[in-house]
Amino acid sequence: MKTKILIFLILFVSTQSYSQNLPKVVSGSIKRIENFKSEFIAARNVDIWLPEGYSTAKKYAVLYMHDGQMLFDSTTTWNHQSWDVDDVASGLMREGKIQDLIVVGIWNIPNSRIADYSPQKPLESLTQEQKDLLSKQFQKAGMKIEDFKPNSDNYLKFLVKELKPFIDKNYSTYEDRKHTFIAGSSMGGLISIYAICEYPDVFGGAACMSSHWPVLLFSDDYRVPDGLNYLSSRLPDPGTHKIYFDYGDQTLDAIYPPYQKKVDEVMKARGFSALNWITKFYPGKDHSEKSWKERLNVPMEFLLKK
């Protein structure tokens, strides 16, 4: 059953097409960079949300978010759902609950999303037998993969070495770690925790919603330690970083509790506490943009609190 759910996830996120229309937002504005060129990964769109009243006279924190085509406008998405990030962020700023910020939405490329978002170093530490099994799971899902090769190290190089410098040069941002955050859901949750582990000097906080732990921990019985060993050795300093996890118990989220429990144990061992780490469970919530939108305010307030 778990393998079937994993196959469903892969089909779910890898075969969809998306509108190229500029998202409509209820607050602020969207600036799009079409086909942002990279030396590391395939070119892709980047949508930059600027809040109402954006001004070069002051500085803004920056939240980088994956699956950028799903963030702002449900009329442009394949499933007619979106995070409505502009609604959530603008409301929190009006209420004075979070820092002023801009949001950078990085589009995924459906055919390479799994490779781009799969944490590379821990997966490369798998045995050949485990790698072959993972490749077979992707093949069963209809993906033309003979030998699965994660590309997340290059994806993060794109974020850190190309996209962030562009954003900092062209927009009025704080460039330091204290004001730079990363967020995503499902596979986007995995690449977010991987980003803060690989680049702790760049990202000061990560929001990892409904993280698809079965890819990183790679075990139906939760005994294979590769992903946990990676987290144990690479989690950033809890004194200077904040990390948020959550999960529901419907659809794909139903398989996450045992995995998240293992990750929580590692967080505690690494010295994280309520001051710098949250794991929240949302009964009755499923694996969808609708659910993530409903609770996006929680990680935003936690990471970006004034």
C-alpha positions as CSV (number, residue, x, y, z in Angstrom):
1,M,0.0,0.0,0.0
2,K,2.8,2.5,0.9
3,T,4.5,1.8,-2.4
4,K,1.2,2.5,-4.2
5,I,0.9,5.8,-2.4
6,L,4.4,6.8,-3.3
7,I,3.6,6.0,-7.0
8,F,0.5,8.1,-6.7
9,L,2.6,11.0,-5.5
10,I,5.0,10.7,-8.4
11,L,2.2,10.6,-10.9
12,F,0.4,13.4,-9.1
13,V,3.2,15.9,-9.4
14,S,5.0,14.9,-12.6
15,T,2.4,14.8,-15.3
16,Q,0.6,18.1,-14.9
17,S,0.7,21.1,-17.2
18,Y,0.4,24.7,-15.9
19,S,-0.9,28.0,-17.2
20,Q,1.6,30.5,-18.3
21,N,-0.7,33.4,-17.4
22,L,0.6,35.9,-14.8
23,P,-1.2,35.1,-11.4
24,K,-3.8,37.5,-10.2
25,V,-3.2,38.6,-6.6
26,V,-5.5,40.4,-4.2
27,S,-2.7,42.4,-2.7
28,G,0.7,43.5,-4.0
29,S,2.0,42.6,-7.4
30,I,3.8,39.8,-9.2
31,K,6.9,40.2,-11.3
32,R,7.8,37.3,-13.5
33,I,11.2,36.2,-14.8
34,E,10.5,33.9,-17.6
35,N,12.8,31.0,-18.2
36,F,15.5,32.1,-15.7
37,K,18.7,30.7,-17.2
38,S,21.0,28.6,-15.0
39,E,24.3,26.9,-15.4
40,F,23.1,24.2,-13.0
41,I,19.5,23.2,-13.8
42,A,16.9,23.6,-16.6
43,A,15.6,27.2,-17.1
44,R,12.3,27.9,-15.3
45,N,10.0,30.7,-14.4
46,V,10.4,32.6,-11.2
47,D,7.5,34.7,-9.8
48,I,8.3,37.4,-7.4
49,W,5.6,38.8,-5.1
50,L,6.0,42.3,-3.9
51,P,3.7,43.5,-1.1
52,E,1.4,46.5,-1.3
53,G,3.5,49.6,-0.9
54,Y,6.8,48.0,-1.8
55,S,9.5,50.7,-1.6
56,T,13.2,50.8,-2.2
57,A,13.4,53.1,0.8
58,K,13.4,50.2,3.1
59,K,14.6,46.6,3.3
60,Y,12.6,43.3,3.1
61,A,13.1,39.8,4.3
62,V,12.9,37.1,1.6
63,L,10.9,33.8,1.6
64,Y,11.9,31.4,-1.2
65,M,9.2,28.9,-2.0
66,H,9.2,25.8,-4.3
67,D,6.5,24.8,-6.7
68,G,6.1,28.4,-7.6
69,Q,3.3,27.9,-10.1
70,M,1.0,26.8,-7.2
71,L,1.4,29.7,-4.8
72,F,-0.7,32.6,-5.8
73,D,-3.8,32.1,-8.1
74,S,-6.0,29.0,-8.2
75,T,-7.3,30.0,-11.7
76,T,-3.9,29.3,-13.2
77,T,-3.2,25.9,-11.5
78,W,-4.0,22.4,-12.8
79,N,-6.1,21.5,-9.7
80,H,-7.7,24.9,-9.2
81,Q,-6.0,25.2,-5.8
82,S,-3.3,27.5,-4.6
83,W,-1.5,28.6,-1.4
84,D,-2.8,32.2,-1.8
85,V,0.5,33.4,-0.4
86,D,-0.3,37.0,-1.1
87,D,-3.5,36.8,1.0
88,V,-1.7,35.2,4.0
89,A,1.4,37.3,3.9
90,S,-0.3,40.6,3.4
91,G,-2.7,39.9,6.2
92,L,0.0,39.1,8.6
93,M,2.0,42.2,7.7
94,R,-1.1,44.4,8.1
95,E,-1.6,43.0,11.6
96,G,2.1,43.6,12.4
97,K,2.7,39.9,13.1
98,I,5.6,39.4,10.7
99,Q,8.4,41.3,9.1
100,D,7.9,43.0,5.8
101,L,8.9,40.5,3.1
102,I,8.9,39.5,-0.5
103,V,8.2,36.0,-1.8
104,V,10.1,34.3,-4.5
105,G,8.3,31.4,-6.1
106,I,10.5,29.1,-8.1
107,W,8.5,27.0,-10.6
108,N,9.2,23.3,-10.8
109,I,9.8,21.5,-14.0
110,P,7.5,18.5,-13.9
111,N,9.8,16.0,-15.5
112,S,12.7,16.9,-13.2
113,R,10.9,17.8,-10.0
114,I,11.6,14.6,-8.2
115,A,15.3,14.8,-9.1
116,D,15.6,18.5,-8.2
117,Y,13.8,18.1,-4.8
118,S,15.3,14.7,-3.6
119,P,18.1,15.3,-1.0
120,Q,21.1,14.2,-2.9
121,K,23.8,13.4,-0.4
122,P,21.8,11.0,1.8
123,L,20.3,9.3,-1.2
124,E,23.7,8.8,-2.8
125,S,24.7,6.9,0.4
126,L,22.1,4.2,-0.3
127,T,23.3,0.8,-1.2
128,Q,23.0,-0.2,-4.9
129,E,20.2,-2.5,-4.0
130,Q,18.3,0.4,-2.5
131,K,19.0,2.6,-5.4
132,D,17.7,0.0,-7.8
133,L,14.5,-0.4,-5.8
134,L,13.9,3.3,-5.9
135,S,14.5,3.4,-9.6
136,K,12.0,0.6,-10.1
137,Q,9.4,2.5,-8.0
138,F,9.8,5.4,-10.4
139,Q,9.6,3.2,-13.4
140,K,6.3,1.6,-12.1
141,A,5.0,5.1,-11.8
142,G,5.4,5.6,-15.5
143,M,8.6,7.7,-15.4
144,K,11.3,6.9,-17.9
145,I,14.0,6.5,-15.4
146,E,16.6,3.7,-15.8
147,D,18.9,5.0,-13.0
148,F,17.5,7.7,-10.7
149,K,20.0,10.4,-10.1
150,P,19.1,13.2,-7.7
151,N,20.0,16.7,-8.9
152,S,19.2,18.7,-5.7
153,D,22.8,19.8,-5.2
154,N,22.6,21.7,-8.5
155,Y,19.1,22.9,-7.7
156,L,20.4,24.5,-4.5
157,K,23.4,25.9,-6.3
158,F,21.0,27.6,-8.6
159,L,19.1,29.1,-5.6
160,V,22.2,30.2,-3.7
161,K,24.7,31.2,-6.4
162,E,22.3,32.5,-9.2
163,L,18.8,33.3,-8.0
164,K,19.5,34.9,-4.6
165,P,22.2,37.2,-5.9
166,F,19.8,38.3,-8.7
167,I,17.0,39.0,-6.1
168,D,19.4,40.9,-3.8
169,K,20.7,43.0,-6.6
170,N,17.4,43.9,-8.1
171,Y,15.1,44.2,-5.1
172,S,15.5,46.0,-1.7
173,T,16.3,43.0,0.5
174,Y,18.2,42.1,3.6
175,E,20.8,39.8,2.3
176,D,21.8,38.1,5.6
177,R,20.8,34.8,7.0
178,K,18.5,36.2,9.6
179,H,16.1,37.5,6.9
180,T,16.4,34.7,4.4
181,F,13.9,31.8,4.6
182,I,12.9,28.8,2.5
183,A,9.6,26.8,2.4
184,G,7.8,24.1,0.6
185,S,5.5,21.1,0.9
186,S,5.7,17.4,0.2
187,M,8.9,17.0,-1.9
188,G,9.3,20.7,-1.4
189,G,9.5,20.1,2.3
190,L,12.4,17.7,1.8
191,I,14.4,20.2,-0.4
192,S,13.7,22.9,2.2
193,I,15.2,20.9,5.1
194,Y,18.1,19.9,2.8
195,A,18.7,23.5,1.9
196,I,19.0,24.7,5.4
197,C,21.3,21.8,6.2
198,E,23.5,22.4,3.2
199,Y,23.6,26.2,3.4
200,P,23.1,27.1,7.0
201,D,25.0,30.4,6.4
202,V,22.4,31.4,3.8
203,F,19.0,30.3,5.2
204,G,18.0,31.2,8.7
205,G,14.7,29.3,8.7
206,A,12.9,26.5,6.9
207,A,9.2,25.6,6.7
208,C,8.7,22.0,5.7
209,M,5.0,21.2,5.3
210,S,3.7,17.7,4.8
211,S,7.3,16.6,4.1
212,H,7.5,13.4,2.0
213,W,9.8,11.6,4.4
214,P,9.6,8.1,2.6
215,V,12.0,9.4,-0.1
216,L,14.6,10.6,2.4
217,L,14.3,7.9,5.0
218,F,13.6,5.3,2.3
219,S,12.1,2.5,4.3
220,D,8.7,1.0,4.7
221,D,9.6,-0.2,8.2
222,Y,11.6,3.0,9.1
223,R,14.8,1.1,9.9
224,V,17.1,2.3,7.2
225,P,19.1,5.1,8.9
226,D,20.6,7.0,5.9
227,G,18.4,10.0,6.1
228,L,18.4,10.1,9.8
229,N,22.2,9.9,9.9
230,Y,22.3,12.8,7.5
231,L,20.0,15.0,9.6
232,S,21.9,14.1,12.8
233,S,25.2,15.3,11.4
234,R,24.0,18.2,9.2
235,L,21.2,20.0,11.0
236,P,22.1,23.6,11.6
237,D,22.9,25.3,14.9
238,P,19.6,25.7,16.8
239,G,20.9,28.9,18.3
240,T,20.8,30.6,15.0
241,H,18.1,28.8,13.0
242,K,14.4,27.9,13.1
243,I,12.7,24.9,11.6
244,Y,9.0,24.1,11.2
245,F,7.4,20.8,10.3
246,D,3.8,19.8,10.0
247,Y,1.5,17.0,8.7
248,G,-2.1,15.9,8.5
249,D,-3.7,12.5,8.6
250,Q,-5.6,12.3,5.3
251,T,-4.6,11.1,1.8
252,L,-0.8,11.0,1.4
253,D,-0.2,12.7,4.8
254,A,-1.6,9.6,6.5
255,I,1.7,7.7,6.1
256,Y,3.9,10.5,7.6
257,P,3.4,10.1,11.4
258,P,6.0,7.4,12.0
259,Y,8.6,9.1,9.9
260,Q,8.0,12.5,11.5
261,K,8.4,10.9,14.9
262,K,11.8,9.7,14.0
263,V,12.8,13.1,12.7
264,D,11.5,14.8,15.9
265,E,13.8,12.5,17.9
266,V,16.7,13.7,15.9
267,M,15.7,17.4,16.4
268,K,15.6,16.9,20.1
269,A,19.0,15.2,20.2
270,R,20.4,18.0,18.1
271,G,19.3,20.5,20.8
272,F,16.2,22.0,19.1
273,S,13.4,23.2,21.4
274,A,10.2,25.1,21.3
275,L,12.2,28.3,20.9
276,N,13.5,27.3,17.5
277,W,11.5,24.3,16.3
278,I,7.8,23.4,15.8
279,T,6.2,20.1,14.6
280,K,2.4,20.4,14.4
281,F,-0.2,17.8,13.6
282,Y,-3.4,18.8,11.9
283,P,-6.1,16.1,12.3
284,G,-8.4,15.8,9.3
285,K,-6.1,17.7,6.9
286,D,-5.0,16.2,3.6
287,H,-2.1,16.6,1.2
288,S,-3.2,19.6,-0.8
289,E,-2.7,23.3,-1.4
290,K,-6.0,24.0,0.3
291,S,-4.7,22.5,3.5
292,W,-1.3,24.2,3.3
293,K,-3.0,27.6,2.7
294,E,-5.2,27.2,5.8
295,R,-2.1,26.9,8.0
296,L,0.6,28.8,6.2
297,N,0.2,31.6,8.7
298,V,1.7,29.4,11.4
299,P,5.1,28.8,9.9
300,M,5.2,32.4,8.6
301,E,4.6,33.8,12.1
302,F,7.1,31.4,13.6
303,L,9.9,32.2,11.1
304,L,9.2,35.8,10.4
305,K,7.9,37.1,13.7
306,K,8.8,40.7,14.4
